[in-house]
Amino acid sequence: MTTGLVLIAAILVLGGVIATVGDRVGMRVGKARLSLFNLRPRKTATLVNILTGSIISAITFAILFAVDDQLRTGVFELEEIQSDLDTARTELQEATREKRQIGRELNQATAQQNQAQRRLRQINRSLNSAIERQTQTEAQLNQTQTRLNQAQAQLSEIQPRFERAQAQLRTVSQQTDRLRIEISQLQSDRQELIRQRDEVREQIAQRDQEIAQRDRAIAEREALLMRLENQRTVLMREVEALEQAVAVSQQELLDLRLGNLAVIRGQTLATGEFRVVNAGGARQAIDQLLQAANRYALQRIRPGTIELDTQIVQITNSQVEQLVSQIQDGEAYVVRILSAGNYVVGEPCVLARESCVAVAAEAAPNRLVFRAGEVVTSTSADPTSMNNRQIQEQIQLLIDAAQFRARQAGILTDTIQIADGSIEAVFRFFEAVRQYNQPVELQAIAAVDSYTARARFELVAVQNGQILFGTQTLR
């Protein structure tokens, strides 16, 4: 957010300078009664003012596109990202159709397996029946053999019975042979069915592997689709935020044309760190902070005034009561008083000594976020293969990432310092990295214990776990 505030301030200053120059040129053109393109002097002055406004808008967009990579991506590559998203959705639908087809094939294979198992159970029943019949036939054969022995003993007496017994024995033998052939055929059929069942199981296992692969592919497609949708959502939010920022910038440029802007919306007027230990301490601390914010706003809007006791800030009682109830639990808090609007130097209501400067208060627990020496973020640089611009971009990326990480961790944006705010130290760090002829790791580390209320980071170059140099040693 510090980069954004610096960018907005630069745009405001540049817009103010161009607007002032445009007014001066338009005024001189009007006074000199010059004429461009055979126009009247008054229309020539109007044309100069229009060109000045166009230059302000063009410079504003040029600065935004030059500084913010995400804005360029959101404006110029949003259609390409949308096309990738549509392609991913199409591939996901195709993979889903293939999954359904494989599921149908699996159901068919399962049905074939169930049919083969039913045939196997039927053959097993036939085989058991044939075995029982064979057992009965063998028992009958034994009985017949016994009877044949008895008949042979009485052969001379019961010759007819012997012949009948022999005929019966041949019949039983033939039946036994037929049953043995049937049993052999049934056993062959059983082995074939077992082989078919094993083949079906292998096919099912192969289908399961294909389904698992398809499931993994579908999961990857869904993850890619989710990332693209998240990226599109983030880009759309950033485009909307930047459009709002451009609108605010144009309104503030208009305010600058009408007067000097002294206090801007969201500007911190006063900051304090509190740990309330008694019931009345919270209200007293808030009153002191509001008085400090009142003095700061009065000095900004009425420079040189000596009447610093005039009350110009305005805050509702409900906000004060809510803030008091929030910070009187005995914990450490950082409280900020923020401007709720834009106010120019010599604001009429302030000159009339009215309480018209609307403010808002916010409190956040003042907790330890980073310990001294803790690595906040890191990147790498190879001076042997990178030019000066690329090294500078890596260092700027490291600073931006450290500020973003600090904001995400809960540190207030306007209290984050890089190398104690020394641009010269950062430049010396850049020179040291550029002259070091080996790849190094660039780190942003906490210089001291960093809390919600304040944070100070240093940039260091590390190789093999050892710190080579940093912004603290180069100051």
PLY file of the C-alpha trace (Angstrom):
ply
format ascii 1.0
element vertex 475
property float x
property float y
property float z
element edge 474
property int vertex1
property int vertex2
end_header
0.00 0.00 0.00
3.00 2.31 0.55
3.85 1.99 -3.14
0.24 2.80 -4.03
0.26 5.91 -1.79
3.54 7.07 -3.29
2.13 6.46 -6.79
-1.06 8.40 -6.00
0.93 11.24 -4.44
3.18 11.37 -7.53
0.14 11.43 -9.81
-1.46 14.17 -7.71
1.68 16.29 -7.75
2.24 15.71 -11.48
-1.44 16.42 -12.23
-1.27 19.58 -10.17
1.85 20.77 -11.98
0.36 20.02 -15.43
-2.96 21.62 -14.45
-1.17 24.71 -13.17
0.92 24.94 -16.34
-2.24 24.40 -18.45
-4.04 27.19 -16.60
-1.06 29.50 -17.01
-0.78 28.67 -20.72
-4.53 29.05 -21.24
-4.51 32.37 -19.38
-1.58 33.65 -21.40
-3.15 32.44 -24.63
-6.36 34.22 -23.65
-4.55 37.42 -22.70
-2.37 37.33 -25.77
-5.48 36.59 -27.89
-3.61 33.93 -29.82
-5.38 31.84 -32.41
-4.78 28.18 -33.33
-6.29 26.50 -36.40
-8.10 29.77 -37.28
-10.11 29.59 -34.02
-11.15 32.52 -31.91
-8.88 33.38 -28.95
-11.51 32.25 -26.41
-11.98 28.90 -28.19
-8.19 28.61 -28.50
-7.88 28.97 -24.68
-10.62 26.37 -24.22
-8.77 24.01 -26.59
-5.57 24.46 -24.54
-7.45 23.54 -21.33
-8.92 20.45 -23.03
-5.47 19.34 -24.21
-4.13 19.85 -20.67
-6.88 17.62 -19.19
-6.16 14.95 -21.84
-2.45 15.05 -20.99
-3.30 14.54 -17.27
-5.43 11.45 -18.03
-2.82 10.04 -20.46
0.02 10.48 -17.96
-2.13 8.93 -15.18
-2.84 5.79 -17.22
0.77 5.61 -18.46
2.10 5.67 -14.88
-0.44 3.05 -13.74
0.42 0.72 -16.65
4.16 1.23 -16.19
4.15 0.53 -12.43
1.46 -2.11 -11.93
2.05 -5.39 -13.81
-1.23 -6.84 -12.55
-3.19 -3.96 -14.10
-1.54 -4.58 -17.48
-2.29 -8.26 -17.15
-5.93 -7.59 -16.20
-6.51 -5.17 -19.09
-4.57 -6.83 -21.94
-4.55 -10.56 -21.04
-8.01 -11.04 -19.49
-9.44 -12.44 -22.75
-6.57 -14.94 -23.06
-7.17 -16.14 -19.48
-10.90 -16.46 -20.25
-10.02 -18.54 -23.35
-7.80 -20.87 -21.24
-10.67 -21.21 -18.77
-13.10 -22.22 -21.54
-10.56 -24.74 -22.92
-10.13 -26.27 -19.45
-13.89 -26.56 -19.06
-14.17 -28.29 -22.47
-11.42 -30.76 -21.56
-13.12 -31.40 -18.20
-16.41 -32.22 -19.96
-14.60 -34.58 -22.38
-12.86 -36.35 -19.48
-16.22 -36.69 -17.70
-17.76 -38.28 -20.79
-14.83 -40.71 -21.03
-15.29 -41.58 -17.36
-18.98 -42.38 -17.96
-18.03 -44.58 -20.98
-15.49 -46.50 -18.89
-18.10 -46.90 -16.15
-20.52 -48.44 -18.65
-17.79 -50.80 -19.90
-17.01 -51.74 -16.30
-20.68 -52.54 -15.67
-20.72 -54.77 -18.78
-17.56 -56.59 -17.63
-19.09 -57.04 -14.16
-22.23 -58.49 -15.74
-20.12 -60.90 -17.80
-18.26 -61.94 -14.67
-21.53 -62.56 -12.80
-22.83 -64.64 -15.74
-19.61 -66.69 -15.82
-19.85 -67.27 -12.08
-23.45 -68.46 -12.46
-22.37 -70.90 -15.20
-19.51 -72.09 -12.98
-21.87 -72.72 -10.08
-24.22 -74.64 -12.42
-21.33 -76.76 -13.72
-20.18 -77.39 -10.15
-23.67 -78.61 -9.28
-23.68 -80.89 -12.38
-20.22 -82.15 -11.48
-21.30 -82.93 -7.92
-24.40 -84.71 -9.24
-22.25 -86.76 -11.64
-19.84 -87.64 -8.85
-22.75 -88.78 -6.70
-24.05 -90.82 -9.63
-20.58 -92.32 -10.09
-20.46 -93.21 -6.42
-23.84 -94.84 -6.65
-22.80 -96.69 -9.81
-19.57 -97.91 -8.18
-21.58 -99.09 -5.18
-23.99 -100.82 -7.52
-21.01 -102.32 -9.40
-19.62 -103.66 -6.17
-22.96 -105.17 -5.31
-23.17 -106.67 -8.78
-19.63 -108.03 -8.49
-20.59 -109.62 -5.21
-23.65 -111.10 -6.73
-21.55 -112.29 -9.70
-19.21 -114.07 -7.34
-22.14 -115.68 -5.66
-23.57 -116.59 -9.03
-20.28 -118.10 -10.18
-20.27 -120.25 -7.05
-23.69 -121.41 -7.99
-23.00 -121.34 -11.76
-23.99 -124.87 -12.37
-27.25 -124.31 -10.53
-28.29 -120.76 -11.64
-26.89 -120.36 -15.18
-29.75 -118.07 -16.29
-29.19 -115.79 -13.35
-25.49 -115.60 -14.23
-26.18 -114.50 -17.76
-28.57 -111.81 -16.56
-25.98 -110.64 -14.08
-23.34 -110.40 -16.80
-25.71 -108.39 -18.99
-26.46 -106.10 -16.06
-22.72 -105.72 -15.37
-22.03 -104.70 -18.97
-24.82 -102.14 -18.79
-23.45 -100.74 -15.56
-19.93 -100.62 -17.04
-21.19 -98.72 -20.06
-22.99 -96.28 -17.77
-19.82 -95.85 -15.75
-17.81 -95.07 -18.88
-20.35 -92.54 -20.03
-20.35 -90.89 -16.61
-16.55 -90.75 -16.60
-16.60 -89.07 -20.03
-19.21 -86.59 -18.80
-17.17 -85.89 -15.67
-14.05 -85.27 -17.77
-15.98 -82.90 -20.06
-17.44 -81.06 -17.07
-13.99 -80.68 -15.52
-12.68 -79.27 -18.81
-15.59 -76.83 -18.93
-14.89 -75.86 -15.34
-11.22 -75.11 -16.11
-12.28 -73.01 -19.13
-14.74 -71.04 -17.02
-12.10 -70.49 -14.34
-9.73 -69.21 -17.04
-12.46 -66.88 -18.39
-13.17 -65.67 -14.86
-9.46 -64.83 -14.36
-9.42 -62.96 -17.68
-12.50 -60.98 -16.64
-10.83 -60.12 -13.34
-7.72 -58.92 -15.16
-9.90 -56.79 -17.46
-11.70 -55.35 -14.44
-8.36 -54.55 -12.77
-7.16 -52.86 -15.98
-10.41 -50.89 -16.20
-9.97 -49.85 -12.56
-6.50 -48.53 -13.35
-7.85 -46.60 -16.35
-10.64 -45.16 -14.21
-8.10 -44.12 -11.55
-5.99 -42.41 -14.23
-9.08 -40.66 -15.59
-10.02 -39.58 -12.06
-6.55 -38.11 -11.53
-6.77 -36.30 -14.87
-10.21 -34.96 -13.95
-8.90 -33.79 -10.55
-6.00 -32.01 -12.26
-8.38 -30.36 -14.74
-10.67 -29.28 -11.91
-7.70 -27.84 -9.98
-6.54 -25.95 -13.10
-10.09 -24.70 -13.62
-10.25 -23.52 -10.00
-6.90 -21.69 -10.30
-8.00 -19.97 -13.51
-11.31 -18.94 -11.96
-9.53 -17.59 -8.86
-7.05 -15.71 -11.05
-9.87 -14.22 -13.11
-11.72 -13.17 -9.93
-8.59 -11.52 -8.51
-7.89 -9.70 -11.78
-11.48 -8.47 -12.03
-11.33 -7.19 -8.44
-8.05 -5.42 -9.13
-9.45 -3.82 -12.31
-12.48 -2.58 -10.36
-10.27 -1.26 -7.55
-8.00 0.53 -10.03
-11.00 2.01 -11.83
-12.22 3.33 -8.50
-8.72 4.65 -7.76
-8.65 6.44 -11.14
-12.05 7.98 -10.39
-10.84 9.11 -6.95
-7.64 10.45 -8.51
-9.62 12.48 -11.05
-11.83 13.87 -8.28
-8.78 14.75 -6.22
-7.18 16.40 -9.28
-10.33 18.50 -9.58
-9.98 19.39 -5.90
-6.38 20.42 -6.52
-7.50 22.71 -9.34
-9.90 24.42 -6.92
-7.49 24.60 -3.97
-4.57 22.96 -2.14
-5.55 19.57 -0.71
-4.37 19.44 2.91
-5.92 16.21 4.23
-6.96 13.25 2.06
-9.44 10.50 2.73
-7.96 7.64 4.77
-4.91 9.68 5.90
-3.63 8.83 9.38
-3.95 11.91 11.61
-2.69 10.36 14.86
-1.47 6.97 16.09
-1.09 5.65 19.62
-0.19 2.44 21.43
-2.21 1.66 24.57
-2.56 -0.97 27.25
-5.52 0.05 29.43
-5.33 -1.24 33.01
-8.23 0.70 34.59
-11.76 1.59 33.53
-11.19 5.31 32.96
-7.85 4.98 31.20
-9.38 4.00 27.84
-11.47 7.14 27.43
-8.61 9.36 28.59
-6.21 7.77 26.08
-8.72 8.17 23.22
-9.33 11.83 24.16
-5.58 12.53 24.05
-5.30 10.82 20.66
-8.24 12.82 19.29
-6.61 16.05 20.53
-3.37 15.11 18.73
-5.37 14.38 15.53
-7.17 17.72 15.93
-3.88 19.63 16.23
-2.39 17.87 13.20
-5.48 18.50 11.02
-5.63 22.15 12.15
-1.96 22.70 11.24
-2.52 21.11 7.82
-5.70 23.02 6.97
-4.71 26.34 8.59
-0.88 26.51 8.28
0.74 28.90 10.73
-2.21 29.03 13.12
-1.43 29.40 16.81
-4.94 28.55 18.04
-4.38 24.81 18.29
-7.19 24.32 20.83
-9.96 24.96 18.28
-12.02 21.78 17.92
-12.41 20.87 14.22
-12.44 17.04 14.18
-15.78 15.29 14.45
-16.48 11.71 15.61
-19.70 10.08 16.80
-20.18 9.03 20.41
-21.10 5.52 19.32
-17.70 5.11 17.64
-15.94 6.32 20.80
-17.98 4.00 23.03
-17.30 1.06 20.74
-13.57 1.85 20.74
-13.51 2.18 24.55
-15.20 -1.20 25.02
-12.73 -2.77 22.58
-9.46 -1.62 24.19
-10.31 -1.82 27.92
-9.63 -5.57 28.23
-6.06 -5.04 29.43
-4.40 -6.10 26.15
-1.99 -3.96 24.09
-3.63 -2.11 21.16
-2.59 0.30 18.44
-5.24 2.94 17.72
-5.33 5.18 14.63
-7.42 8.25 13.88
-8.14 8.42 10.12
-9.62 11.18 7.99
-13.04 10.29 6.57
-12.87 12.82 3.72
-10.75 15.24 1.65
-10.16 18.75 2.98
-8.32 21.67 1.35
-6.15 24.37 2.83
-8.44 27.11 4.13
-11.51 24.86 4.39
-14.41 27.33 4.93
-15.99 25.40 7.80
-12.61 25.17 9.56
-12.09 28.91 9.15
-15.54 29.33 10.72
-14.28 27.20 13.67
-16.81 24.45 13.06
-16.26 20.76 13.86
-16.52 19.63 10.25
-13.47 17.37 9.75
-15.02 13.90 9.97
-12.70 11.23 11.35
-12.90 7.52 12.13
-11.04 5.45 14.69
-9.80 1.90 14.39
-8.01 -0.33 16.87
-5.99 -3.50 16.31
-4.21 -5.77 18.83
-0.56 -4.80 19.05
0.83 -8.31 18.83
4.26 -9.64 17.89
4.29 -10.53 14.19
7.96 -11.11 13.28
10.87 -11.69 15.65
14.20 -9.96 15.07
16.20 -11.81 12.42
13.19 -13.74 11.09
13.08 -14.08 7.30
9.96 -12.33 5.98
10.39 -13.24 2.29
13.17 -14.11 -0.15
14.09 -14.31 -3.83
17.21 -15.04 -5.89
19.46 -13.05 -8.19
22.30 -14.04 -10.52
24.40 -10.96 -11.41
26.39 -13.03 -13.92
23.34 -13.53 -16.16
21.07 -10.60 -15.22
21.35 -6.99 -16.34
20.95 -3.96 -14.08
17.25 -3.59 -14.81
16.52 -7.22 -13.94
18.47 -6.97 -10.68
16.60 -3.78 -9.81
13.29 -5.51 -10.55
14.24 -8.43 -8.28
15.06 -6.04 -5.41
11.80 -4.12 -5.95
9.94 -7.44 -6.06
11.55 -8.39 -2.74
10.47 -5.08 -1.17
6.92 -5.38 -2.51
6.66 -8.99 -1.31
7.91 -8.02 2.17
5.35 -5.21 2.41
2.59 -7.50 1.17
3.57 -10.23 3.65
3.61 -7.66 6.47
0.16 -6.37 5.53
-1.18 -9.91 5.32
0.26 -10.63 8.77
-1.60 -7.63 10.22
1.05 -4.87 10.37
-0.31 -1.38 9.65
0.75 -0.21 6.20
1.91 3.28 7.13
4.29 1.94 9.80
6.35 -0.43 7.56
9.93 0.74 6.99
12.51 -0.74 4.63
16.10 0.07 5.65
14.81 2.90 7.91
13.34 4.52 4.80
16.82 5.21 3.40
16.72 5.14 -0.41
20.50 5.57 -0.46
20.97 2.35 1.53
18.76 0.45 -0.93
20.75 1.89 -3.84
24.04 0.81 -2.21
22.56 -2.65 -1.69
21.70 -2.75 -5.41
25.29 -1.74 -6.31
26.72 -4.43 -4.01
24.51 -7.13 -5.57
25.38 -5.94 -9.09
29.13 -6.13 -8.40
28.95 -9.56 -6.74
29.80 -12.07 -9.50
28.01 -15.08 -8.04
24.37 -16.12 -7.62
22.98 -15.00 -4.25
19.73 -15.27 -2.34
18.07 -11.95 -1.47
16.14 -11.87 1.80
14.02 -9.36 3.68
14.49 -9.92 7.43
13.01 -8.26 10.50
15.59 -5.80 11.88
13.88 -5.75 15.31
10.86 -7.41 16.88
8.01 -6.23 14.63
4.58 -5.58 16.07
1.27 -4.51 14.57
2.09 -0.87 15.36
5.50 -0.78 13.66
7.83 -2.89 11.56
11.36 -2.36 10.26
12.91 -4.67 7.68
16.44 -4.92 6.29
17.56 -6.37 2.94
20.42 -8.89 3.02
22.29 -11.04 0.50
22.84 -14.65 1.63
24.99 -17.42 0.22
25.22 -20.92 1.73
23.37 -19.71 4.82
25.85 -16.88 5.51
24.92 -13.18 5.27
27.30 -11.44 2.86
26.06 -7.85 3.18
22.86 -5.91 3.76
21.29 -2.46 3.88
22.12 -2.14 7.58
25.87 -2.61 7.01
25.91 -0.41 3.90
24.46 2.69 5.55
0 1
1 2
2 3
3 4
4 5
5 6
6 7
7 8
8 9
9 10
10 11
11 12
12 13
13 14
14 15
15 16
16 17
17 18
18 19
19 20
20 21
21 22
22 23
23 24
24 25
25 26
26 27
27 28
28 29
29 30
30 31
31 32
32 33
33 34
34 35
35 36
36 37
37 38
38 39
39 40
40 41
41 42
42 43
43 44
44 45
45 46
46 47
47 48
48 49
49 50
50 51
51 52
52 53
53 54
54 55
55 56
56 57
57 58
58 59
59 60
60 61
61 62
62 63
63 64
64 65
65 66
66 67
67 68
68 69
69 70
70 71
71 72
72 73
73 74
74 75
75 76
76 77
77 78
78 79
79 80
80 81
81 82
82 83
83 84
84 85
85 86
86 87
87 88
88 89
89 90
90 91
91 92
92 93
93 94
94 95
95 96
96 97
97 98
98 99
99 100
100 101
101 102
102 103
103 104
104 105
105 106
106 107
107 108
108 109
109 110
110 111
111 112
112 113
113 114
114 115
115 116
116 117
117 118
118 119
119 120
120 121
121 122
122 123
123 124
124 125
125 126
126 127
127 128
128 129
129 130
130 131
131 132
132 133
133 134
134 135
135 136
136 137
137 138
138 139
139 140
140 141
141 142
142 143
143 144
144 145
145 146
146 147
147 148
148 149
149 150
150 151
151 152
152 153
153 154
154 155
155 156
156 157
157 158
158 159
159 160
160 161
161 162
162 163
163 164
164 165
165 166
166 167
167 168
168 169
169 170
170 171
171 172
172 173
173 174
174 175
175 176
176 177
177 178
178 179
179 180
180 181
181 182
182 183
183 184
184 185
185 186
186 187
187 188
188 189
189 190
190 191
191 192
192 193
193 194
194 195
195 196
196 197
197 198
198 199
199 200
200 201
201 202
202 203
203 204
204 205
205 206
206 207
207 208
208 209
209 210
210 211
211 212
212 213
213 214
214 215
215 216
216 217
217 218
218 219
219 220
220 221
221 222
222 223
223 224
224 225
225 226
226 227
227 228
228 229
229 230
230 231
231 232
232 233
233 234
234 235
235 236
236 237
237 238
238 239
239 240
240 241
241 242
242 243
243 244
244 245
245 246
246 247
247 248
248 249
249 250
250 251
251 252
252 253
253 254
254 255
255 256
256 257
257 258
258 259
259 260
260 261
261 262
262 263
263 264
264 265
265 266
266 267
267 268
268 269
269 270
270 271
271 272
272 273
273 274
274 275
275 276
276 277
277 278
278 279
279 280
280 281
281 282
282 283
283 284
284 285
285 286
286 287
287 288
288 289
289 290
290 291
291 292
292 293
293 294
294 295
295 296
296 297
297 298
298 299
299 300
300 301
301 302
302 303
303 304
304 305
305 306
306 307
307 308
308 309
309 310
310 311
311 312
312 313
313 314
314 315
315 316
316 317
317 318
318 319
319 320
320 321
321 322
322 323
323 324
324 325
325 326
326 327
327 328
328 329
329 330
330 331
331 332
332 333
333 334
334 335
335 336
336 337
337 338
338 339
339 340
340 341
341 342
342 343
343 344
344 345
345 346
346 347
347 348
348 349
349 350
350 351
351 352
352 353
353 354
354 355
355 356
356 357
357 358
358 359
359 360
360 361
361 362
362 363
363 364
364 365
365 366
366 367
367 368
368 369
369 370
370 371
371 372
372 373
373 374
374 375
375 376
376 377
377 378
378 379
379 380
380 381
381 382
382 383
383 384
384 385
385 386
386 387
387 388
388 389
389 390
390 391
391 392
392 393
393 394
394 395
395 396
396 397
397 398
398 399
399 400
400 401
401 402
402 403
403 404
404 405
405 406
406 407
407 408
408 409
409 410
410 411
411 412
412 413
413 414
414 415
415 416
416 417
417 418
418 419
419 420
420 421
421 422
422 423
423 424
424 425
425 426
426 427
427 428
428 429
429 430
430 431
431 432
432 433
433 434
434 435
435 436
436 437
437 438
438 439
439 440
440 441
441 442
442 443
443 444
444 445
445 446
446 447
447 448
448 449
449 450
450 451
451 452
452 453
453 454
454 455
455 456
456 457
457 458
458 459
459 460
460 461
461 462
462 463
463 464
464 465
465 466
466 467
467 468
468 469
469 470
470 471
471 472
472 473
473 474
